[in-house]
Amino acid sequence: MDFKKNPKTLFKKIEKMDKSEAREEIKALREGISHHDYLYYIDNRPAISDESYDKLFKRLRELEDAFPEFDSDTSPTRRVGAPPVSKLKKVRHVSPLLSLNAEMDEEEVWEFDRFIKRNTGKEKAIYVLEPKFDGLSVEIVYREGVFDYGATRGDGETGEDISENLKTIRSVPLRLHEKKEVPSLLAVRGEVLMHKKGFIRMNKERVERGEEPFANPRNAAAGTMRQLDSKKVVGRPLDIIFYEIIKVEGPEITSHWEALKLFPGWGLKTWEDNRKTSQFKDIKGYHSKLSEKRDELDFEIDGVVIKLDDFSDRENLGSRQRSPRWAIAWKFPPKKEVTTVEDIVVQVGRTGMLTPVALLQPVDVGGVTVSRATLHNEEEVIKKDVRQGDDVRVERAGDVIPEVVESVKARGRKRKKKFSMPDRCPVCGSEVEKEGAYYFCTAGLSCPAQLIGRVGHFASRAALDIDGLGEKTVRQLVEKDFVHDIADLYELTVDDILKLEGFAKKSAKQLHNAIQKTKKVRFDRFLYALGIRHVGGHVARVLAREFRSMENLREATIEDLEEIAEIGPEIALSVKHFFDQEENRKVLERLEGAGVKAEEMPSRKKESRFEGKTFVFTGGLAKYTRAEAKKAVEELGGRATSSVSGETDYIVVGENPGSKLDEAKKEKVKILDETEFEKLIGK
Ligand code: IVH
């Protein structure tokens, strides 16, 4: 029985079939349907009519209903979605999902090529060129060839389990094809994309149904993939393109190009026009060709990715904090359009910062409707001399918030008066204070805008991730006087929530539960949630790893903080300042009183090879920034200090060393060059 070629669609009556016949036919149907899915969705060369395909599908479903003992998670009939969930599960990636350093200029790319050659010691570096897809980056893991799970990138270390949603995408194989040896473990990375045409059609339907349209195909893809009800994902115009191996066990693969060539044999769709080259002129050519062609493509792309081909060279180069040294993204120039400023308003953010914002006549900038754009600060508005009524050029570069680049002056037209910053907070009327180029409302949390921003940030996805506590709800909680600081959230009762617009018994209970559930929280997330200036997700993780608990961090001195690689004076000062403020201490105490407990981070297994050893660095190292070098020493249990003393054990000397080298010689400190240092740390 083979349904791959010219399948028959006349079948035996199910009542007359025995188990073994059914088992065999089910198996053949599943293989046949997967094969036709591949031809249709990946190869774009369907071999049978839609009608015959539907008949096969219907037959499989009937057989599965009649013989439930042959159920399988990888059956094509399972692409219809699963029961809805209340929240997406978190998953830890098999290995961190890095992101790419993005560059805008040719020179930077040239510099990247030089860096690669210098550090691999090779005269010729072979690169693979690919488009930079603008969708949702995902990881999919196959074990013994079977789809195990799929996840979003999240913070790079943990993502959200979106398996059920991914399984509804026809170009995601549920089982790897076996044209090539199937690895026992294969973790791949790809981009979920929405076809541009499908996006427009879907948005139209949304508007007709009275729903909010998505801003662009990327948001639509990302929003759809994070749906809690996978049934709603079925039939959305989504696709996937695979572009990276994260981990493989089984076949030996030595280069990226080799991996890309293996993908189709496993049923994994790749981009049809990737390129391999060692010539800089080809990189330039590929970039400019794609930049011209981008509007004609089915998917949104926003640049070119240049990847070193050889896996062992990649491994030797390693990665920086969050991005590999062996790849780079060369973005396309941003898209610009001209429109009119209808008004300039001033917004107040969670830190109290006042930001002038231009309200614009809506304009399409590269597929996204832009109706507001940031003007950053007063100096910018004055420098660009943007006024109400002006025509301005608006630019949008990838993810960045749209920006007003310049005012295009029309001669002879009478202009409105110059913009100036208000001397009172436009939300609460308190005094404003100037700090450098920025103005701040001085009212702290008694300014509703700051409070709303702060609580919203606390509840946001990357922070405590409180389901159902979006901006609209936060606004109501503040306006109705239920919440005066983040600690108040934990005192809300179901009855309080019921008084808010849009809540019924069930949803109020759900939100109450969602809040209470966050009482046990990972320390780094909690730290990020507090909204301390200069403490973003990454810094929060660094601090949490180092100090392990709130108690330790609260007592840290500026010196303790600055000791840590990656923590500079600005961050150190801001953290110290936060914990010194009476108001913040009180909120933390109340949070603790309410039972909120940041979970102590397990201490990292530290190597102690350098226990008791002190290093000093002087001059520039070729492969490491100072912070990275310091971190390498600390990870092995050593210390890095900034000046030479009798306690110094090693001095590592880079290019153009300073006077520290002379001092080290005097103190008879052991001198290492970069290669010796690398050897010592075991690279
Ligand atoms: S490779 C470490 N290849 O760009 C290498 N990424 O900032 C990581 N992306 O989140 C990925 N097209 O979503 C790779 N051809 C491509 C890509 C690509 C788009 C995205 C990916 C990632 C972001 C990196």
Residues whose N, C-alpha, C, O or C-beta is under 5 A from the ligand:
A	BS01	IVH	L98 S99 L100 E130 P131 K132 F133 S137 Y243 E244 V305 P324
